[in-house]
């Protein structure tokens, strides 16, 4: 009973149609990881010390880092810029990489028959892209810029090269990101998965075994996410504890199952979202089946657990327990559907196989395949014989095209009838008085 109470409370939350969201409905501040790579640190520091007063390498590297972060924050103060430990930082929405090196620049000059560069310059190459977290979803590149110091009116100074790289290459980084997200909705930032169950429950009965499930995804701005060309990838398992999932036939979406790895990848290519069909495959008890849906966002993969309410099938038998020889008694069976939220419904017109055991010279009616009445009941009349000691009726119900069965048994014991006696009883009683 405790389990059914828990099941009932859980289903109150689930049967309202849309299941819980995977994120808050507001966009957090955009986070950009900044990764700085020095291609040839020794050569870089040497050139810096030739142009500026000598400083140790850590001092130069600290100043370069501070300059990059200062320019980025000045460019887009409402973006959170954080240091990144690699080119694919898991802690940010976007990643901006800076590769800094020195190159030969200016005109080629022949010295001793060998062409050499007129001078050495600083080279800053930056790339702004989405942070990739999922192998099944691509990460887009928003922009790239290659800046060489002392080119045109530039001075041969790494700090000026950094300024021009950010300003000339990206304009407003915030604006660049917003424009890109508007034209490239996939993958979404802050995805929110919404799931709608199109039925209250499934059951082992053939007509109630399938349930269509609608899936939609919103971004952190509350906009539904879809893309007509590539689509937004949604991952689900094929097999669950008690059922199987497949893309809904005829629904406009891309993708399909991968039976080798037990998952379905479908692509949301229309505003209607995606649709899958859950089919109950085994078990007769009432319970909740679960599976998880995965969607890849800009920053991370989000997971939504889906709960499928399952109604059970119950078969119960009862009898008076005993009968006298050559007398008639009744054995009753009741077939019912056990609702997920609690309660029962009688199942009428269902075939139940009745198999008597221990029958010798008595009679049982009906037997074999018998259909339940409107109240889900079957009444079996048994007239005992003289040679039987016990008789049991086994009842079995198996839904059409389903592997499992509901079973129940009820029986009686045949007891010898007592004797009738008529006579006089004499009672002697002795009393004493004081």
The 8 nearest C-alpha neighbors of each residue, nearest first, counted from 0:
[[1, 3, 2, 4, 5, 6, 341, 7],
 [2, 0, 4, 3, 5, 6, 7, 8],
 [1, 3, 5, 0, 4, 6, 7, 286],
 [4, 2, 6, 0, 5, 1, 7, 341],
 [5, 3, 7, 1, 6, 2, 8, 0],
 [4, 6, 2, 8, 3, 7, 9, 1],
 [5, 7, 3, 9, 4, 8, 2, 10],
 [6, 8, 340, 4, 10, 5, 9, 3],
 [9, 7, 5, 11, 10, 6, 4, 12],
 [10, 8, 6, 7, 11, 12, 5, 13],
 [9, 11, 13, 12, 7, 8, 14, 6],
 [12, 10, 8, 9, 13, 14, 7, 15],
 [11, 13, 10, 9, 14, 15, 8, 18],
 [14, 12, 10, 15, 11, 18, 9, 16],
 [13, 15, 16, 10, 11, 12, 199, 196],
 [14, 16, 13, 17, 12, 11, 18, 195],
 [17, 15, 195, 14, 196, 18, 13, 197],
 [18, 16, 195, 194, 15, 193, 19, 196],
 [17, 19, 194, 193, 13, 16, 20, 195],
 [18, 20, 21, 17, 193, 194, 192, 303],
 [21, 19, 191, 22, 192, 193, 18, 23],
 [20, 22, 191, 192, 303, 19, 301, 190],
 [23, 21, 191, 20, 24, 189, 190, 219],
 [22, 24, 25, 21, 219, 20, 191, 26],
 [23, 25, 219, 221, 22, 220, 26, 191],
 [26, 24, 219, 23, 220, 27, 221, 189],
 [25, 27, 219, 220, 28, 189, 24, 23],
 [28, 26, 29, 25, 219, 189, 30, 23],
 [27, 29, 78, 30, 26, 79, 77, 92],
 [30, 28, 78, 79, 27, 92, 31, 77],
 [29, 31, 79, 91, 92, 80, 78, 28],
 [32, 30, 93, 80, 94, 91, 92, 79],
 [31, 33, 94, 81, 83, 91, 82, 80],
 [34, 32, 95, 82, 83, 96, 94, 81],
 [33, 35, 96, 83, 86, 97, 95, 85],
 [36, 34, 97, 96, 98, 33, 37, 99],
 [35, 37, 98, 97, 38, 99, 34, 96],
 [38, 36, 99, 40, 39, 98, 100, 35],
 [37, 39, 100, 99, 36, 40, 98, 101],
 [40, 38, 42, 41, 37, 100, 43, 101],
 [39, 41, 43, 37, 42, 44, 38, 100],
 [42, 40, 44, 43, 39, 45, 56, 46],
 [41, 43, 45, 40, 44, 39, 46, 101],
 [42, 44, 40, 46, 41, 45, 101, 39],
 [43, 45, 47, 41, 46, 42, 56, 40],
 [44, 46, 42, 48, 43, 47, 41, 49],
 [47, 45, 49, 43, 48, 44, 42, 50],
 [48, 46, 44, 50, 49, 45, 51, 43],
 [47, 49, 53, 51, 45, 46, 50, 52],
 [50, 48, 46, 47, 51, 45, 52, 53],
 [51, 49, 47, 48, 46, 52, 156, 155],
 [52, 50, 48, 49, 47, 53, 54, 46],
 [53, 51, 48, 54, 50, 49, 47, 55],
 [54, 52, 48, 51, 55, 49, 47, 50],
 [53, 55, 58, 52, 56, 48, 59, 51],
 [56, 54, 58, 57, 59, 53, 44, 48],
 [55, 57, 59, 58, 44, 60, 54, 41],
 [58, 56, 60, 59, 55, 61, 54, 62],
 [57, 59, 61, 56, 60, 55, 62, 54],
 [60, 58, 62, 56, 61, 57, 63, 55],
 [59, 61, 57, 63, 62, 58, 64, 56],
 [60, 62, 64, 58, 59, 63, 57, 65],
 [63, 61, 65, 59, 64, 60, 66, 58],
 [64, 62, 66, 60, 65, 61, 59, 67],
 [63, 65, 61, 67, 62, 66, 60, 68],
 [64, 66, 62, 68, 63, 67, 69, 61],
 [67, 65, 69, 63, 64, 68, 62, 70],
 [66, 68, 64, 70, 69, 65, 71, 63],
 [69, 67, 71, 65, 70, 66, 72, 64],
 [68, 70, 66, 72, 71, 67, 65, 73],
 [71, 69, 73, 67, 68, 72, 74, 66],
 [70, 72, 74, 68, 73, 69, 67, 75],
 [73, 71, 76, 75, 69, 74, 70, 68],
 [72, 74, 70, 71, 75, 76, 69, 68],
 [73, 75, 71, 72, 70, 171, 76, 172],
 [76, 74, 72, 77, 73, 78, 173, 172],
 [75, 77, 72, 78, 73, 74, 79, 71],
 [78, 76, 75, 79, 28, 72, 29, 173],
 [79, 77, 29, 76, 75, 30, 80, 28],
 [78, 80, 30, 31, 29, 81, 77, 28],
 [81, 79, 31, 32, 30, 78, 33, 82],
 [80, 82, 32, 33, 31, 83, 79, 30],
 [83, 81, 33, 32, 34, 84, 80, 35],
 [84, 82, 34, 32, 33, 85, 88, 81],
 [83, 85, 34, 88, 82, 86, 87, 33],
 [86, 84, 87, 83, 88, 34, 33, 35],
 [85, 87, 88, 34, 96, 94, 84, 83],
 [88, 86, 85, 130, 89, 131, 94, 83],
 [87, 89, 90, 83, 85, 86, 91, 32],
 [88, 90, 91, 87, 298, 130, 132, 299],
 [91, 89, 88, 92, 298, 32, 30, 83],
 [92, 90, 30, 31, 32, 93, 89, 298],
 [93, 91, 298, 30, 297, 130, 31, 129],
 [94, 92, 129, 31, 130, 91, 128, 32],
 [93, 95, 32, 31, 128, 130, 127, 33],
 [96, 94, 127, 33, 126, 32, 34, 128],
 [97, 95, 34, 125, 126, 33, 35, 94],
 [96, 98, 125, 35, 124, 36, 99, 34],
 [99, 97, 36, 124, 123, 37, 35, 125],
 [100, 98, 123, 37, 122, 38, 97, 36],
 [99, 101, 38, 122, 39, 121, 37, 43],
 [102, 100, 121, 122, 120, 43, 119, 103],
 [103, 101, 120, 119, 104, 121, 122, 100],
 [102, 104, 119, 116, 118, 120, 101, 105],
 [105, 103, 118, 116, 119, 120, 117, 102],
 [104, 106, 117, 118, 116, 107, 103, 119],
 [107, 105, 117, 116, 108, 104, 118, 115],
 [106, 108, 116, 115, 117, 114, 105, 109],
 [109, 107, 115, 114, 117, 116, 106, 110],
 [110, 108, 114, 113, 112, 115, 111, 107],
 [109, 111, 113, 112, 114, 108, 115, 107],
 [112, 110, 113, 109, 114, 108, 115, 107],
 [111, 113, 110, 109, 114, 108, 115, 107],
 [112, 114, 110, 109, 111, 115, 108, 107],
 [115, 113, 109, 108, 107, 110, 112, 116],
 [114, 116, 108, 107, 109, 113, 117, 110],
 [117, 115, 107, 103, 118, 104, 108, 106],
 [116, 118, 105, 106, 107, 108, 104, 115],
 [119, 117, 116, 104, 103, 105, 120, 106],
 [120, 118, 103, 102, 104, 101, 121, 116],
 [121, 119, 102, 101, 148, 104, 103, 155],
 [120, 122, 101, 148, 157, 147, 100, 102],
 [121, 123, 147, 100, 101, 146, 99, 102],
 [124, 122, 99, 146, 98, 145, 147, 125],
 [125, 123, 145, 98, 97, 144, 146, 122],
 [126, 124, 97, 144, 96, 143, 98, 123],
 [125, 127, 143, 96, 95, 142, 128, 144],
 [128, 126, 95, 142, 141, 94, 140, 143],
 [129, 127, 140, 141, 94, 139, 93, 130],
 [128, 130, 93, 138, 139, 94, 131, 92],
 [129, 131, 93, 94, 92, 87, 298, 297],
 [130, 132, 138, 133, 129, 87, 137, 297],
 [131, 133, 299, 130, 134, 298, 300, 89],
 [134, 132, 135, 136, 131, 295, 300, 137],
 [133, 135, 136, 132, 137, 131, 295, 138],
 [134, 136, 133, 137, 232, 295, 132, 264],
 [137, 135, 133, 134, 295, 138, 232, 186],
 [136, 138, 139, 135, 131, 134, 186, 133],
 [139, 137, 131, 129, 130, 136, 140, 128],
 [138, 140, 129, 128, 141, 137, 130, 183],
 [141, 139, 128, 142, 127, 129, 138, 126],
 [142, 140, 128, 127, 139, 179, 176, 175],
 [141, 143, 127, 140, 126, 144, 169, 128],
 [142, 144, 126, 125, 127, 168, 145, 141],
 [143, 145, 168, 125, 124, 164, 146, 126],
 [144, 146, 124, 123, 125, 147, 143, 164],
 [147, 145, 123, 164, 122, 124, 160, 144],
 [148, 146, 122, 121, 150, 123, 160, 149],
 [147, 149, 155, 121, 160, 150, 120, 153],
 [150, 148, 155, 153, 154, 151, 147, 152],
 [149, 151, 153, 148, 152, 147, 154, 155],
 [150, 152, 153, 149, 154, 148, 147, 105],
 [151, 153, 150, 154, 149, 148, 155, 159],
 [154, 152, 149, 150, 151, 148, 155, 159],
 [153, 155, 149, 156, 148, 152, 159, 150],
 [154, 156, 149, 148, 120, 153, 157, 121],
 [155, 157, 154, 159, 158, 148, 160, 121],
 [158, 156, 160, 159, 121, 161, 148, 155],
 [157, 159, 161, 160, 156, 162, 66, 63],
 [160, 158, 162, 161, 156, 157, 163, 154],
 [159, 161, 157, 148, 163, 158, 162, 164],
 [162, 160, 164, 158, 159, 163, 157, 165],
 [163, 161, 159, 160, 164, 165, 166, 158],
 [164, 162, 166, 160, 167, 165, 161, 159],
 [163, 165, 161, 168, 162, 146, 167, 166],
 [164, 166, 168, 163, 162, 167, 169, 161],
 [167, 165, 163, 170, 168, 164, 169, 162],
 [168, 166, 163, 164, 165, 169, 170, 144],
 [167, 169, 144, 165, 164, 166, 170, 143],
 [170, 168, 172, 166, 165, 167, 171, 175],
 [169, 171, 166, 167, 172, 168, 165, 175],
 [172, 170, 174, 173, 169, 74, 175, 75],
 [173, 171, 175, 174, 169, 75, 170, 176],
 [174, 172, 176, 171, 175, 75, 177, 78],
 [173, 175, 171, 177, 172, 176, 178, 170],
 [174, 176, 172, 178, 173, 177, 171, 179],
 [175, 177, 179, 173, 174, 178, 180, 172],
 [178, 176, 174, 180, 179, 175, 181, 173],
 [179, 177, 181, 175, 176, 180, 174, 182],
 [178, 180, 176, 182, 181, 177, 183, 175],
 [181, 179, 183, 177, 184, 182, 178, 176],
 [180, 182, 178, 179, 183, 184, 177, 176],
 [181, 183, 179, 180, 184, 178, 177, 185],
 [182, 184, 180, 185, 179, 181, 186, 226],
 [185, 183, 180, 187, 186, 181, 182, 224],
 [186, 184, 187, 183, 231, 226, 224, 225],
 [185, 187, 296, 297, 184, 295, 188, 231],
 [188, 186, 185, 296, 218, 184, 297, 190],
 [187, 189, 297, 296, 218, 190, 219, 186],
 [188, 190, 219, 218, 296, 187, 22, 191],
 [191, 189, 218, 217, 188, 187, 296, 219],
 [190, 192, 21, 217, 22, 216, 20, 218],
 [193, 191, 216, 21, 20, 215, 190, 194],
 [194, 192, 215, 214, 216, 20, 18, 17],
 [193, 195, 214, 17, 18, 213, 215, 192],
 [194, 196, 17, 16, 213, 212, 197, 214],
 [195, 197, 212, 198, 16, 211, 213, 194],
 [196, 198, 211, 212, 195, 210, 199, 213],
 [199, 197, 196, 200, 210, 211, 201, 14],
 [198, 200, 14, 197, 196, 308, 201, 16],
 [199, 201, 308, 309, 198, 310, 307, 202],
 [200, 202, 309, 208, 207, 310, 209, 308],
 [201, 203, 310, 208, 207, 204, 309, 311],
 [204, 202, 208, 205, 398, 283, 279, 207],
 [205, 203, 207, 202, 206, 398, 208, 399],
 [204, 206, 208, 207, 399, 203, 398, 400],
 [205, 207, 204, 208, 209, 202, 203, 201],
 [208, 206, 201, 204, 202, 205, 209, 203],
 [207, 209, 201, 202, 279, 205, 203, 278],
 [210, 208, 278, 277, 207, 201, 279, 276],
 [209, 211, 277, 276, 198, 212, 197, 201],
 [210, 212, 276, 197, 275, 277, 196, 213],
 [213, 211, 196, 275, 274, 195, 197, 276],
 [212, 214, 274, 195, 194, 273, 196, 211],
 [215, 213, 194, 273, 272, 193, 274, 212],
 [214, 216, 272, 193, 192, 273, 194, 213],
 [215, 217, 192, 191, 224, 223, 193, 190],
 [218, 216, 223, 191, 222, 224, 221, 190],
 [219, 217, 190, 220, 187, 221, 189, 222],
 [218, 220, 189, 26, 25, 221, 24, 188],
 [221, 219, 218, 222, 26, 25, 24, 217],
 [220, 222, 219, 217, 218, 24, 223, 25],
 [223, 221, 217, 218, 220, 224, 219, 216],
 [224, 222, 217, 216, 218, 221, 225, 270],
 [223, 225, 217, 216, 222, 184, 218, 187],
 [226, 224, 268, 267, 269, 231, 230, 270],
 [227, 225, 230, 268, 228, 229, 231, 267],
 [226, 228, 268, 230, 229, 269, 225, 267],
 [227, 229, 226, 230, 268, 225, 231, 266],
 [230, 228, 226, 227, 231, 268, 266, 267],
 [229, 231, 226, 268, 266, 267, 227, 225],
 [230, 232, 267, 266, 225, 185, 226, 233],
 [231, 233, 266, 265, 230, 264, 294, 267],
 [232, 234, 294, 265, 264, 293, 266, 231],
 [233, 235, 264, 293, 263, 292, 232, 294],
 [236, 234, 292, 263, 262, 291, 237, 293],
 [237, 235, 262, 238, 261, 263, 239, 244],
 [236, 238, 244, 262, 261, 243, 263, 245],
 [239, 237, 243, 236, 242, 244, 261, 240],
 [240, 238, 242, 241, 243, 290, 237, 236],
 [239, 241, 242, 288, 238, 289, 243, 290],
 [242, 240, 281, 239, 280, 279, 288, 282],
 [243, 241, 279, 280, 239, 278, 238, 240],
 [242, 244, 238, 278, 237, 277, 239, 279],
 [245, 243, 277, 237, 276, 238, 278, 275],
 [244, 246, 276, 275, 247, 237, 277, 243],
 [247, 245, 275, 276, 248, 274, 255, 244],
 [246, 248, 275, 276, 274, 250, 245, 249],
 [249, 247, 250, 246, 275, 276, 245, 251],
 [248, 250, 251, 247, 252, 246, 274, 275],
 [249, 251, 248, 247, 252, 274, 273, 246],
 [252, 250, 249, 253, 269, 268, 273, 271],
 [253, 251, 266, 267, 268, 250, 273, 265],
 [254, 252, 266, 265, 255, 267, 251, 268],
 [255, 253, 265, 264, 266, 252, 256, 263],
 [254, 256, 264, 263, 265, 246, 257, 253],
 [257, 255, 263, 258, 262, 264, 237, 245],
 [256, 258, 262, 259, 263, 260, 261, 255],
 [259, 257, 261, 260, 256, 262, 237, 263],
 [260, 258, 257, 261, 262, 256, 237, 263],
 [259, 261, 258, 262, 257, 236, 237, 263],
 [262, 260, 258, 237, 236, 259, 257, 238],
 [263, 261, 236, 237, 257, 235, 260, 256],
 [262, 264, 256, 235, 255, 234, 257, 236],
 [265, 263, 234, 254, 255, 233, 256, 232],
 [264, 266, 254, 233, 253, 232, 255, 263],
 [267, 265, 232, 230, 253, 231, 254, 252],
 [266, 268, 231, 230, 225, 272, 273, 269],
 [269, 267, 227, 230, 226, 225, 252, 266],
 [268, 270, 271, 225, 272, 267, 227, 226],
 [269, 271, 272, 225, 223, 268, 224, 267],
 [272, 270, 269, 273, 215, 267, 268, 214],
 [273, 271, 215, 267, 270, 214, 269, 274],
 [274, 272, 214, 267, 213, 215, 252, 271],
 [273, 275, 213, 247, 212, 214, 246, 250],
 [276, 274, 246, 247, 212, 245, 211, 244],
 [275, 277, 211, 247, 245, 210, 244, 212],
 [276, 278, 244, 210, 209, 243, 211, 275],
 [279, 277, 209, 243, 242, 208, 280, 244],
 [278, 280, 242, 208, 241, 281, 209, 277],
 [281, 279, 242, 241, 278, 243, 401, 282],
 [282, 280, 241, 279, 403, 402, 242, 283],
 [281, 283, 284, 403, 241, 280, 203, 311],
 [284, 282, 311, 312, 203, 403, 285, 405],
 [285, 283, 311, 282, 312, 286, 310, 313],
 [286, 284, 311, 310, 309, 339, 337, 283],
 [285, 287, 309, 284, 308, 288, 339, 310],
 [288, 286, 308, 307, 309, 306, 289, 285],
 [287, 289, 307, 306, 241, 240, 308, 286],
 [290, 288, 306, 305, 307, 287, 304, 239],
 [289, 291, 305, 304, 239, 292, 306, 236],
 [292, 290, 304, 303, 305, 235, 302, 293],
 [291, 293, 235, 303, 302, 234, 304, 294],
 [294, 292, 302, 234, 301, 233, 303, 291],
 [295, 293, 233, 301, 300, 296, 232, 234],
 [296, 294, 300, 299, 133, 301, 186, 136],
 [295, 297, 187, 186, 299, 188, 298, 300],
 [298, 296, 188, 186, 92, 187, 299, 130],
 [297, 299, 92, 296, 91, 130, 188, 132],
 [300, 298, 296, 132, 297, 295, 301, 89],
 [299, 301, 295, 296, 294, 302, 293, 133],
 [300, 302, 294, 293, 295, 299, 21, 303],
 [301, 303, 293, 292, 291, 294, 304, 300],
 [304, 302, 292, 291, 21, 305, 293, 192],
 [303, 305, 291, 290, 292, 302, 306, 289],
 [304, 306, 290, 289, 291, 303, 307, 292],
 [305, 307, 289, 288, 287, 308, 304, 290],
 [306, 308, 288, 287, 289, 309, 305, 200],
 [309, 307, 287, 200, 339, 286, 306, 201],
 [310, 308, 201, 286, 285, 200, 202, 287],
 [311, 309, 285, 202, 338, 339, 337, 201],
 [310, 312, 285, 284, 337, 283, 336, 202],
 [311, 313, 336, 283, 337, 335, 284, 405],
 [314, 312, 335, 334, 336, 405, 311, 315],
 [313, 315, 334, 333, 407, 405, 406, 335],
 [316, 314, 333, 332, 407, 313, 334, 317],
 [315, 317, 332, 409, 331, 408, 407, 333],
 [318, 316, 331, 409, 330, 332, 315, 319],
 [317, 319, 330, 320, 409, 410, 331, 329],
 [320, 318, 321, 411, 317, 330, 328, 329],
 [319, 321, 411, 318, 412, 410, 322, 317],
 [322, 320, 412, 411, 413, 319, 414, 323],
 [321, 323, 413, 414, 412, 326, 324, 411],
 [324, 322, 414, 413, 326, 416, 415, 325],
 [323, 325, 383, 326, 385, 384, 413, 322],
 [326, 324, 383, 384, 382, 323, 385, 327],
 [325, 327, 382, 324, 323, 383, 322, 328],
 [326, 328, 382, 381, 383, 380, 325, 329],
 [329, 327, 381, 380, 382, 322, 326, 330],
 [328, 330, 380, 379, 381, 331, 378, 318],
 [331, 329, 318, 379, 378, 317, 380, 328],
 [332, 330, 378, 317, 316, 377, 379, 318],
 [331, 333, 316, 377, 315, 376, 317, 378],
 [332, 334, 376, 315, 375, 314, 377, 335],
 [335, 333, 314, 375, 346, 313, 345, 376],
 [336, 334, 345, 346, 313, 344, 312, 343],
 [335, 337, 312, 344, 343, 311, 338, 313],
 [338, 336, 343, 311, 310, 312, 342, 335],
 [337, 339, 310, 341, 340, 342, 343, 336],
 [340, 338, 310, 341, 309, 308, 285, 337],
 [339, 341, 7, 338, 10, 6, 342, 11],
 [342, 340, 338, 339, 7, 3, 343, 337],
 [341, 343, 338, 337, 340, 344, 339, 336],
 [342, 344, 337, 336, 338, 335, 345, 341],
 [343, 345, 336, 335, 346, 337, 342, 338],
 [346, 344, 335, 375, 374, 334, 336, 347],
 [347, 345, 375, 335, 334, 344, 336, 349],
 [348, 346, 373, 375, 371, 372, 349, 374],
 [347, 349, 371, 370, 372, 350, 346, 373],
 [348, 350, 370, 371, 347, 351, 346, 396],
 [351, 349, 370, 369, 368, 352, 371, 396],
 [350, 352, 396, 369, 368, 395, 370, 353],
 [351, 353, 368, 395, 367, 394, 369, 396],
 [354, 352, 394, 367, 366, 393, 368, 351],
 [353, 355, 393, 392, 367, 366, 394, 352],
 [356, 354, 392, 391, 393, 358, 353, 357],
 [355, 357, 391, 358, 390, 392, 354, 393],
 [358, 356, 390, 389, 359, 391, 355, 387],
 [357, 359, 356, 390, 361, 360, 355, 387],
 [360, 358, 361, 387, 357, 386, 384, 362],
 [359, 361, 384, 386, 358, 385, 362, 387],
 [360, 362, 384, 383, 382, 359, 358, 363],
 [363, 361, 382, 381, 383, 364, 360, 358],
 [364, 362, 381, 380, 365, 366, 382, 379],
 [365, 363, 380, 366, 379, 381, 362, 378],
 [364, 366, 379, 363, 367, 369, 380, 353],
 [367, 365, 353, 364, 354, 368, 363, 369],
 [366, 368, 353, 352, 354, 369, 365, 351],
 [369, 367, 352, 351, 350, 353, 366, 370],
 [368, 370, 351, 350, 367, 352, 371, 366],
 [371, 369, 350, 349, 348, 351, 372, 368],
 [370, 372, 348, 375, 347, 376, 349, 377],
 [373, 371, 375, 347, 376, 374, 348, 377],
 [374, 372, 347, 375, 371, 348, 346, 376],
 [373, 375, 372, 376, 345, 347, 346, 371],
 [376, 374, 345, 347, 346, 371, 372, 334],
 [377, 375, 333, 371, 372, 374, 332, 334],
 [376, 378, 332, 371, 331, 333, 372, 379],
 [377, 379, 331, 330, 329, 376, 380, 332],
 [378, 380, 330, 329, 364, 365, 331, 381],
 [381, 379, 329, 364, 363, 328, 330, 378],
 [380, 382, 363, 328, 327, 362, 329, 383],
 [383, 381, 327, 362, 326, 361, 325, 328],
 [382, 384, 361, 325, 324, 326, 381, 327],
 [383, 385, 361, 360, 325, 324, 386, 387],
 [384, 386, 324, 387, 325, 360, 383, 361],
 [385, 387, 384, 360, 359, 388, 361, 324],
 [388, 386, 389, 385, 384, 359, 358, 413],
 [387, 389, 413, 412, 386, 390, 414, 357],
 [390, 388, 412, 413, 387, 411, 357, 391],
 [389, 391, 357, 410, 411, 356, 358, 412],
 [392, 390, 410, 356, 409, 355, 393, 411],
 [391, 393, 355, 354, 409, 408, 410, 356],
 [392, 394, 408, 354, 353, 407, 355, 391],
 [395, 393, 353, 407, 352, 406, 408, 351],
 [396, 394, 406, 352, 351, 405, 397, 404],
 [395, 397, 351, 405, 404, 352, 406, 398],
 [396, 398, 404, 399, 403, 405, 395, 401],
 [399, 397, 401, 204, 400, 203, 396, 205],
 [398, 400, 401, 205, 397, 204, 402, 203],
 [401, 399, 398, 402, 205, 397, 204, 403],
 [400, 402, 398, 399, 403, 397, 203, 280],
 [403, 401, 281, 400, 404, 397, 280, 398],
 [404, 402, 401, 282, 281, 397, 283, 405],
 [405, 403, 397, 396, 406, 395, 283, 402],
 [404, 406, 396, 395, 314, 313, 397, 312],
 [407, 405, 395, 394, 314, 404, 396, 408],
 [406, 408, 394, 315, 314, 316, 393, 395],
 [409, 407, 393, 392, 316, 394, 391, 410],
 [410, 408, 316, 317, 392, 391, 318, 393],
 [411, 409, 391, 390, 392, 318, 320, 408],
 [410, 412, 320, 321, 390, 389, 391, 413],
 [411, 413, 389, 321, 388, 414, 320, 322],
 [412, 414, 388, 322, 323, 321, 389, 324],
 [415, 413, 323, 322, 412, 416, 321, 324],
 [416, 414, 323, 417, 324, 413, 322, 385],
 [415, 417, 323, 414, 418, 324, 322, 413],
 [416, 418, 415, 419, 414, 323, 420, 324],
 [419, 417, 420, 416, 415, 421, 323, 414],
 [418, 420, 417, 421, 416, 422, 415, 423],
 [421, 419, 418, 422, 417, 423, 424, 416],
 [420, 422, 419, 423, 424, 418, 417, 425],
 [423, 421, 420, 424, 425, 419, 426, 418],
 [424, 422, 425, 421, 426, 420, 427, 419],
 [423, 425, 426, 422, 421, 427, 420, 428],
 [426, 424, 423, 427, 428, 422, 429, 421],
 [425, 427, 428, 424, 423, 429, 430, 422],
 [428, 426, 425, 429, 424, 430, 423, 431],
 [427, 429, 426, 430, 425, 431, 424, 432],
 [428, 430, 427, 431, 426, 432, 425, 433],
 [431, 429, 428, 432, 427, 433, 426, 425],
 [430, 432, 429, 433, 428, 427, 426, 425],
 [433, 431, 430, 429, 428, 427, 426, 425],
 [432, 431, 430, 429, 428, 427, 426, 425]]
